[in-house]
């Protein structure tokens, strides 16, 4: 059954979930995301940062901008109210430079500790349904193209196999003195995400990038998410 968040976007004729909607959808399926709030102006942004806790990231919410980092639409490591206000002004300027873009708000999100950046994604195939993807995330996704794929839904052994298949798996096991990462938490994200896309066939593409794998026992968090919908 289509989730109400997806159904609402489709009813409004939108082919993409807003950033806050994407995070809310993930939370609805039990997938961990950092605390966040949406602000419409600078003062709301300051209150939001105090609510979620410093340090925070600020991200533009604009339906016309799909890849925020490509246009400078993300400000990281914000540590005080004045920096929040400056980030909001900077993001407004970014949107002004993008043709036809509208700023619907700013997402204020608590920063996650450093970890291994991964990508979890899905594409819809008319014959096979959703194909789930896993690999190294962040800025390295397109550079290395080190990914594994399976059909949704995933069983635990499918998710473990996907993770072990990629070369980046060594980064999760304590490569060159690095602490081992919470692979079990990544497996949980993969399984729950596969159920999410299977239950919402209107989702044509989805990217969770990055998914931050923290040290063993400390979890894995989806920092950014993009959902593209099939609009009739």
C-alpha positions as CSV (number, residue, x, y, z in Angstrom):
1,X,0.0,0.0,0.0
2,X,1.4,3.4,-1.0
3,X,2.5,5.4,2.0
4,X,0.6,8.7,2.6
5,X,3.7,10.8,2.1
6,X,4.1,9.4,-1.4
7,X,0.4,9.5,-2.1
8,X,0.2,13.2,-1.1
9,X,3.0,14.2,-3.5
10,X,1.4,12.2,-6.3
11,X,-2.0,13.9,-5.7
12,X,-0.3,17.3,-6.0
13,X,1.3,16.2,-9.3
14,X,4.9,16.3,-7.9
15,X,7.5,13.9,-9.3
16,X,9.9,14.4,-6.4
17,X,9.6,14.3,-2.7
18,X,10.9,17.3,-0.8
19,X,13.9,16.8,1.5
20,X,11.8,16.8,4.7
21,X,9.3,14.4,3.1
22,X,12.1,12.0,2.1
23,X,13.5,11.9,5.6
24,X,10.0,11.5,7.1
25,X,9.3,8.5,4.8
26,X,12.6,6.8,5.8
27,X,11.7,7.3,9.5
28,X,8.3,5.8,8.9
29,X,10.0,2.6,7.8
30,X,12.4,2.6,10.8
31,X,15.4,3.8,8.9
32,X,17.6,6.1,11.1
33,X,18.0,9.7,10.0
34,X,19.6,12.6,12.0
35,X,17.2,14.9,13.8
36,X,16.0,17.7,11.6
37,X,13.5,20.6,11.2
38,X,12.3,22.8,8.4
39,X,12.7,26.6,8.7
40,X,11.1,29.3,6.5
41,X,13.3,32.2,7.6
42,X,16.5,32.9,9.6
43,X,14.9,33.1,13.0
44,X,13.1,29.8,12.5
45,X,16.4,28.3,11.4
46,X,18.1,29.5,14.6
47,X,15.3,27.9,16.7
48,X,15.5,24.7,14.6
49,X,19.2,24.5,15.2
50,X,18.7,24.9,18.9
51,X,16.0,22.2,18.8
52,X,18.1,19.5,16.9
53,X,21.4,20.5,18.6
54,X,24.6,21.9,17.2
55,X,26.6,21.3,15.1
56,X,24.1,21.3,12.2
57,X,23.9,21.3,8.4
58,X,21.7,23.6,6.4
59,X,20.2,22.5,3.1
60,X,18.0,24.2,0.5
61,X,14.5,22.8,-0.1
62,X,13.7,23.6,-3.7
63,X,11.7,21.3,-6.1
64,X,13.7,22.6,-9.1
65,X,17.1,21.6,-7.6
66,X,17.7,17.8,-7.5
67,X,21.5,17.8,-6.7
68,X,22.0,20.3,-3.9
69,X,25.7,19.9,-3.6
70,X,26.3,20.6,-7.3
71,X,25.0,24.2,-6.8
72,X,26.4,24.9,-3.3
73,X,23.1,24.2,-1.7
74,X,24.5,22.6,1.5
75,X,26.3,24.2,4.4
76,X,28.0,21.9,6.9
77,X,29.4,22.2,10.4
78,X,27.4,25.2,11.5
79,X,28.1,25.8,15.2
80,X,26.3,28.9,16.4
81,X,23.2,31.2,15.7
82,X,25.1,33.7,13.7
83,X,26.5,31.0,11.5
84,X,23.0,29.7,11.0
85,X,21.8,33.2,9.8
86,X,24.8,33.5,7.4
87,X,24.1,30.0,6.0
88,X,20.5,31.0,5.3
89,X,21.6,34.1,3.4
90,X,24.1,32.1,1.4
91,X,21.5,29.5,0.5
92,X,19.1,32.2,-0.7
93,X,21.8,33.6,-3.0
94,X,22.4,30.1,-4.3
95,X,18.7,29.7,-5.3
96,X,18.6,33.1,-6.9
97,X,21.3,32.0,-9.3
98,X,19.5,28.9,-10.5
99,X,16.9,29.7,-13.3
100,X,13.3,29.1,-12.3
101,X,14.3,27.7,-8.8
102,X,12.1,28.5,-5.8
103,X,13.2,28.3,-2.2
104,X,10.5,26.6,-0.2
105,X,12.5,26.5,3.0
106,X,15.8,25.4,4.7
107,X,16.3,22.0,6.2
108,X,18.3,22.2,9.4
109,X,19.8,18.8,10.3
110,X,22.0,17.6,13.1
111,X,25.5,16.7,11.9
112,X,26.5,13.0,12.2
113,X,30.0,12.0,13.3
114,X,32.4,11.1,10.6
115,X,32.2,7.5,9.3
116,X,32.3,5.5,6.0
117,X,30.0,7.1,3.4
118,X,27.9,4.6,1.5
119,X,25.1,4.7,-1.0
120,X,21.9,2.7,-1.0
121,X,19.6,3.2,-4.0
122,X,16.9,1.7,-6.2
123,X,15.6,1.9,-9.7
124,X,12.3,0.5,-11.0
125,X,12.2,-2.0,-13.8
126,X,8.8,-2.6,-15.5
127,X,9.5,-6.4,-15.6
128,X,11.4,-7.2,-12.4
129,X,10.3,-4.4,-10.1
130,X,12.7,-2.5,-7.9
131,X,16.4,-3.2,-8.2
132,X,18.3,-2.3,-5.0
133,X,21.9,-0.9,-5.2
134,X,24.7,-0.7,-2.7
135,X,28.2,0.8,-2.8
136,X,30.6,3.4,-1.7
137,X,28.9,6.7,-1.3
138,X,29.5,10.5,-1.1
139,X,31.6,12.0,-3.9
140,X,33.1,8.6,-4.8
141,X,29.9,6.9,-6.1
142,X,30.4,7.8,-9.7
143,X,34.2,7.8,-9.6
144,X,34.6,4.2,-8.5
145,X,31.3,2.6,-9.6
146,X,31.8,-0.2,-7.1
147,X,28.3,-1.4,-6.6
148,X,26.3,-4.6,-6.0
149,X,22.6,-5.1,-6.9
150,X,19.7,-7.4,-6.0
151,X,15.9,-7.5,-6.6
152,X,13.7,-6.2,-3.8
153,X,12.7,-7.4,-1.3
154,X,15.9,-8.3,0.4
155,X,16.4,-11.1,2.9
156,X,19.2,-10.6,5.5
157,X,21.5,-13.0,3.6
158,X,20.9,-10.9,0.4
159,X,21.9,-7.7,2.2
160,X,25.1,-9.3,3.7
161,X,26.1,-10.6,0.3
162,X,25.6,-7.2,-1.3
163,X,27.9,-5.6,1.2
164,X,30.6,-8.3,1.0
165,X,30.6,-8.1,-2.8
166,X,31.9,-4.6,-3.1
167,X,35.6,-3.7,-2.8
168,X,34.7,-1.0,-0.3
169,X,33.7,-3.7,2.1
170,X,37.3,-3.6,3.5
171,X,36.7,-0.1,4.7
172,X,33.9,-1.4,6.9
173,X,36.0,-4.1,8.5
174,X,38.8,-2.0,10.0
175,X,41.0,-1.3,7.0
176,X,44.6,-0.1,7.9
177,X,43.8,0.5,11.6
178,X,40.4,2.2,11.0
179,X,37.8,1.0,13.5
180,X,35.3,-1.6,12.2
181,X,31.9,-0.1,11.2
182,X,28.4,-1.1,12.2
183,X,27.8,-3.5,9.2
184,X,24.7,-5.0,10.9
185,X,23.1,-1.5,11.0
186,X,23.8,-1.1,7.3
187,X,22.2,-4.5,6.6
188,X,19.1,-3.3,8.5
189,X,19.0,-0.1,6.4
190,X,19.1,-2.2,3.2
191,X,16.4,-4.6,4.3
192,X,14.0,-1.8,5.4
193,X,14.7,0.3,2.3
194,X,14.0,-2.7,0.0
195,X,10.6,-3.0,1.7
196,X,10.0,0.7,1.4
197,X,10.4,0.7,-2.4
198,X,8.6,-2.5,-2.9
199,X,5.5,-1.2,-1.1
200,X,5.6,2.1,-3.0
201,X,5.9,1.1,-6.7
202,X,5.3,4.7,-7.7
203,X,8.9,5.3,-6.7
204,X,10.9,5.1,-9.9
205,X,14.3,6.1,-8.5
206,X,15.7,6.5,-5.0
207,X,19.2,7.5,-3.7
208,X,20.2,7.4,0.0
209,X,23.6,9.2,-0.3
210,X,25.4,9.3,1.9
211,X,24.5,6.6,4.4
212,X,27.1,7.1,7.2
213,X,28.3,3.9,8.8
214,X,29.5,4.7,12.3
215,X,31.8,2.6,14.5
216,X,30.6,-0.9,15.4
217,X,27.6,-0.7,17.7
218,X,26.8,3.0,17.0
219,X,24.5,2.6,14.0
220,X,24.2,3.9,10.4
221,X,22.3,7.1,9.5
222,X,20.9,8.3,6.2
223,X,22.0,11.9,5.8
224,X,20.5,12.8,2.5
225,X,17.8,11.1,0.4
226,X,16.2,11.6,-3.1
227,X,13.0,10.0,-4.3
228,X,11.7,10.4,-7.9
229,X,8.1,9.4,-8.5
230,X,6.1,8.3,-11.5
231,X,3.5,11.0,-12.1
232,X,0.5,10.0,-14.3
